[in-house]
Amino acid sequence: MELPAEEAEAFTAADALIAAFGEQELWTEGLGICFVPGPSEDEVIRRLGADPAQCPKTDSEHAPFDPMDYDESLRYVGVTSVPGAPGGCAITQDGYMPSDDAVLRAISAGTAAYGIYFNPKGGTFGTLARDGEVVEHEEIGLHPDRPDPATHWHFRFWQRRSTFPHNADTLAYACAAAGLRIHDGQEVMDRRAPRRWVPLPSQLRR
C-alpha cells in the first residue's frame, strides 16, 4: 500500500535526521542536549543571562571548570551554532540543565526549544517549550497510552532497541520537535568541546 505524499515526506524527513546522527559514534549516556531553531550563538548566550563577549569561541577540550566536580560542571553549558537554514543552536552538558524548564523558558522566546536528558540511571526525558512557556514533558520511547502519535511511527520508535545506534532516533525526534534541521550530528554533539562555554546565572540553576 502506497503512503500518501504527506506521510511519505514525513518519513523521509525523519530518516534524514536519524541518518545525520546515526552515522556518527556519539556517546549519549548522561548527556543533556537542547535544540533551538533561529537564534544565533550570541543571542542564545544573552538569553541565558551571560555576556557573549565573556564567552569566547574555543576549539579545545579545556573547560572553564573541573569536569570531575559534578556540581560545578552544572554551572556551565556548551553552546554551538547549527549551520544552514533555519539556523539555531544546540546546548549541551554532562548533566540535565539543557532540559531544565527554566533554561528552556529563557531560550524559547519567539521560537521553540526541545531539551532531552539521557539519564544514566535509566530513561530518556524530553521537555518542549514554545515562546517562553513549557508545554510538554515526556519520557521518550515509551509506548503511548493514547493512540500512537504520528511521530511514534515516523521516528520508528518501535524498532529502536535493535535498529539505531547512539540513540539516533531520539536525537532526531528532538530536533524535529524543536523545528531544527541538522545534517551532521557530530558538528553539534561534542559536549567536551562546544563552540562556546556559557556560565548559567543562579536564577537558572536549581
BAGUTOR-51619 format. One record per residue (C-alpha): x, y, z; residue in three letters. Coordinates in nm, 4 decimals. Last residue first. Example, Ala and Ser with C-alpha at 12.3 -4.5 7.8 and 13.67 -1.06 7.14 Angstrom:
BEGIN
SITE        u        v        w res
SITE   1.3670  -0.1060   0.7140 SER
SITE   1.2300  -0.4500   0.7800 ALA
% end
This chain:
BEGIN
SITE        u        v        w res
SITE   1.8271   2.4724   4.0888 ARG
SITE   2.0107   2.6790   3.8325 ARG
SITE   1.8541   2.9365   3.6011 LEU
SITE   1.8252   3.2027   3.8723 GLN
SITE   2.1896   3.1420   3.9701 SER
SITE   2.3199   3.2573   3.6350 PRO
SITE   2.4466   2.9921   3.3934 LEU
SITE   2.8063   3.0184   3.2760 PRO
SITE   2.8449   2.9719   2.8991 VAL
SITE   3.1160   2.7726   2.7232 TRP
SITE   3.1284   2.8442   2.3488 ARG
SITE   3.1972   2.6349   2.0365 ARG
SITE   3.1465   2.3099   2.2230 PRO
SITE   3.4469   2.0956   2.3171 ALA
SITE   3.3579   1.8197   2.5637 ARG
SITE   2.9877   1.8169   2.4714 ARG
SITE   3.0744   1.7425   2.1092 ASP
SITE   2.7228   1.6953   1.9694 MET
SITE   2.6837   1.9962   1.7399 VAL
SITE   2.9118   1.9218   1.4459 GLU
SITE   2.8932   1.5464   1.5068 GLN
SITE   2.5233   1.5467   1.4235 GLY
SITE   2.5843   1.6407   1.0621 ASP
SITE   2.2841   1.7498   0.8540 HIS
SITE   2.0745   1.9107   1.1256 ILE
SITE   1.7318   2.0651   1.0743 ARG
SITE   1.5509   2.2300   1.3654 LEU
SITE   1.1769   2.2506   1.4290 GLY
SITE   1.2071   2.1878   1.8038 ALA
SITE   1.0138   1.8608   1.7850 ALA
SITE   1.2121   1.7704   1.4728 ALA
SITE   1.5420   1.8104   1.6508 CYS
SITE   1.4179   1.6089   1.9492 ALA
SITE   1.2992   1.3281   1.7207 TYR
SITE   1.6384   1.3153   1.5502 ALA
SITE   1.8123   1.2864   1.8858 LEU
SITE   1.5777   1.0043   1.9850 THR
SITE   1.6209   0.8239   1.6521 ASP
SITE   1.9996   0.8470   1.6720 ALA
SITE   2.0123   0.6962   2.0199 ASN
SITE   2.3774   0.6008   1.9568 HIS
SITE   2.2910   0.3182   1.7179 PRO
SITE   1.9505   0.2668   1.5540 PHE
SITE   1.7970  -0.0699   1.4675 THR
SITE   1.7864  -0.3053   1.7636 SER
SITE   1.6182  -0.1327   2.0546 ARG
SITE   1.4712   0.1489   1.8449 ARG
SITE   1.2380  -0.0502   1.6194 GLN
SITE   0.9053   0.0511   1.7810 TRP
SITE   1.0423   0.4042   1.7979 PHE
SITE   1.0401   0.4235   1.4198 ARG
SITE   1.0898   0.8003   1.4001 PHE
SITE   0.7926   0.8435   1.1648 HIS
SITE   0.5911   0.5793   1.3507 TRP
SITE   0.5995   0.7222   1.7030 HIS
SITE   0.5975   1.0659   1.5381 THR
SITE   0.2462   1.0033   1.4066 ALA
SITE   0.1101   0.9696   1.7587 PRO
SITE   0.0135   0.6167   1.8709 ASP
SITE  -0.3362   0.6116   2.0180 PRO
SITE  -0.3276   0.7168   2.3859 ARG
SITE  -0.1221   0.5368   2.6486 ASP
SITE   0.1957   0.5928   2.4473 PRO
SITE   0.4569   0.3192   2.4116 HIS
SITE   0.7572   0.4638   2.5857 LEU
SITE   1.0228   0.5977   2.3535 GLY
SITE   1.0754   0.9354   2.5128 ILE
SITE   0.9669   1.0025   2.8683 GLU
SITE   0.7604   1.3152   2.8304 GLU
SITE   0.7177   1.6728   2.9427 HIS
SITE   0.5143   1.9189   2.7367 GLU
SITE   0.4192   2.2871   2.7002 VAL
SITE   0.6915   2.4805   2.8802 VAL
SITE   0.6395   2.8503   2.8091 GLU
SITE   0.8828   3.1099   2.6738 GLY
SITE   0.7611   3.1074   2.3155 ASP
SITE   0.7332   2.7315   2.2947 ARG
SITE   0.8933   2.4800   2.5284 ALA
SITE   0.9265   2.1036   2.4881 LEU
SITE   1.0763   1.8748   2.7512 THR
SITE   1.2223   1.5291   2.6983 GLY
SITE   1.3306   1.2507   2.9313 PHE
SITE   1.5338   0.9459   2.8455 THR
SITE   1.5094   0.6662   3.0997 GLY
SITE   1.7544   0.4928   3.3299 GLY
SITE   2.0135   0.5768   3.5924 LYS
SITE   2.2388   0.7235   3.3231 PRO
SITE   1.9613   0.9756   3.2473 ASN
SITE   1.9763   1.0699   2.8820 PHE
SITE   1.8376   1.4208   2.9214 TYR
SITE   1.6447   1.5921   2.6441 ILE
SITE   1.5641   1.9524   2.5630 GLY
SITE   1.3327   2.0847   2.2935 TYR
SITE   1.3161   2.4536   2.2134 ALA
SITE   1.0601   2.6548   2.0197 ALA
SITE   1.0633   3.0096   1.8813 THR
SITE   0.9700   3.3666   1.9754 GLY
SITE   1.1145   3.3284   2.3249 ALA
SITE   1.2487   2.9730   2.3552 SER
SITE   1.5821   3.0433   2.5266 ILE
SITE   1.4674   3.1504   2.8716 ALA
SITE   1.1758   2.9089   2.9003 ARG
SITE   1.4026   2.6205   2.8071 LEU
SITE   1.6603   2.7146   3.0691 VAL
SITE   1.3972   2.7472   3.3416 ALA
SITE   1.2315   2.4168   3.2495 ASP
SITE   1.5558   2.2167   3.2607 ASP
SITE   1.6350   2.0045   2.9552 SER
SITE   1.9714   2.1691   2.8879 PRO
SITE   2.0346   2.1515   3.2668 MET
SITE   2.0343   1.7719   3.2956 TYR
SITE   2.4036   1.6916   3.3072 GLY
SITE   2.7159   1.6363   3.1016 ASP
SITE   2.6165   1.9449   2.9056 GLN
SITE   2.4993   2.0574   2.5634 THR
SITE   2.3098   2.3455   2.4030 ILE
SITE   2.2480   2.3184   2.0296 ALA
SITE   2.1918   2.6321   1.8284 CYS
SITE   1.9866   2.7940   1.5552 GLY
SITE   1.9917   2.8109   1.1803 GLY
SITE   1.6779   2.7820   0.9679 PRO
SITE   1.8566   2.7059   0.7417 ALA
SITE   2.2210   2.6028   0.7411 GLY
SITE   2.4802   2.5676   1.0148 PRO
SITE   2.3865   2.4867   1.3764 VAL
SITE   2.5594   2.7061   1.6326 SER
SITE   2.7218   2.5530   1.9393 THR
SITE   2.6543   2.6449   2.3023 VAL
SITE   2.8106   2.4452   2.5873 GLY
SITE   2.6582   2.4681   2.9311 VAL
SITE   2.8123   2.5705   3.2607 TYR
SITE   2.7044   2.5782   3.6276 ARG
SITE   2.6255   2.2059   3.6157 LEU
SITE   3.0013   2.1437   3.5914 SER
SITE   3.0491   2.2834   3.9415 GLU
SITE   2.8017   2.0378   4.0926 ASP
SITE   2.9593   1.7488   3.9024 TYR
SITE   3.3189   1.8245   4.0024 ASP
SITE   3.5211   1.5890   3.7800 MET
SITE   3.4837   1.8275   3.4847 PRO
SITE   3.6680   2.0963   3.6861 ASP
SITE   3.5549   2.4225   3.5338 PHE
SITE   3.6432   2.6595   3.2474 PRO
SITE   3.6617   2.3622   3.0084 ALA
SITE   3.9713   2.2766   2.8030 HIS
SITE   3.8508   2.0448   2.5274 GLU
SITE   3.9831   2.2754   2.2571 SER
SITE   3.8428   2.4730   1.9668 ASP
SITE   3.7088   2.7657   2.1660 THR
SITE   3.4921   3.0664   2.0928 LYS
SITE   3.4928   3.3298   2.3629 PRO
SITE   3.2213   3.3593   2.6288 CYS
SITE   3.2888   3.6921   2.8040 GLN
SITE   3.1981   3.8940   2.4934 ALA
SITE   2.8772   3.6926   2.4661 PRO
SITE   2.7674   3.8296   2.8066 ASP
SITE   2.5545   3.5824   3.0045 ALA
SITE   2.1879   3.5663   3.1059 GLY
SITE   2.0932   3.2511   2.9157 LEU
SITE   1.9029   3.4679   2.6688 ARG
SITE   2.2267   3.6580   2.6068 ARG
SITE   2.4119   3.3349   2.5304 ILE
SITE   2.1321   3.2273   2.2961 VAL
SITE   2.1588   3.5611   2.1144 GLU
SITE   2.5352   3.5344   2.0767 ASP
SITE   2.5112   3.1778   1.9469 GLU
SITE   2.2491   3.2817   1.6927 SER
SITE   1.8749   3.2487   1.7411 PRO
SITE   1.6578   3.0575   1.4933 GLY
SITE   1.5978   2.6970   1.5907 PRO
SITE   1.6581   2.5685   1.9461 VAL
SITE   1.7881   2.2180   2.0212 PHE
SITE   1.8693   2.1102   2.3746 CYS
SITE   2.1124   1.8484   2.4968 ILE
SITE   2.1804   1.6776   2.8291 GLY
SITE   2.4078   1.3786   2.8078 LEU
SITE   2.4440   1.1272   3.0915 GLY
SITE   2.4844   0.8396   2.8463 GLU
SITE   2.4827   0.9871   2.4944 THR
SITE   2.8161   0.8929   2.3409 TRP
SITE   2.8076   0.9602   1.9666 LEU
SITE   2.9797   0.7489   1.7040 GLU
SITE   2.8409   0.9267   1.3993 GLN
SITE   2.6379   0.7884   1.1064 GLU
SITE   2.3311   0.7592   1.3275 GLY
SITE   2.3098   1.1314   1.3996 PHE
SITE   2.2575   1.2716   1.0498 ALA
SITE   2.0984   0.9400   0.9456 ALA
SITE   1.8190   0.9868   1.2005 ILE
SITE   1.7575   1.3372   1.0660 LEU
SITE   1.7336   1.2105   0.7070 ALA
SITE   1.5054   0.9251   0.8154 ASP
SITE   1.2676   1.1694   0.9841 ALA
SITE   1.2488   1.3865   0.6721 ALA
SITE   1.1811   1.0826   0.4520 THR
SITE   0.9142   0.9505   0.6902 PHE
SITE   0.7398   1.2903   0.6923 ALA
SITE   0.7601   1.3144   0.3121 GLU
SITE   0.5978   0.9720   0.2765 ALA
SITE   0.3183   1.0799   0.5105 GLU
SITE   0.2496   1.3945   0.3072 GLU
SITE   0.2567   1.2029  -0.0215 ALA
SITE   0.0026   0.9454   0.0984 PRO
SITE   0.1670   0.6069   0.1582 LEU
SITE   0.1452   0.3346  -0.1066 GLU
SITE   0.0000   0.0000   0.0000 MET
% end
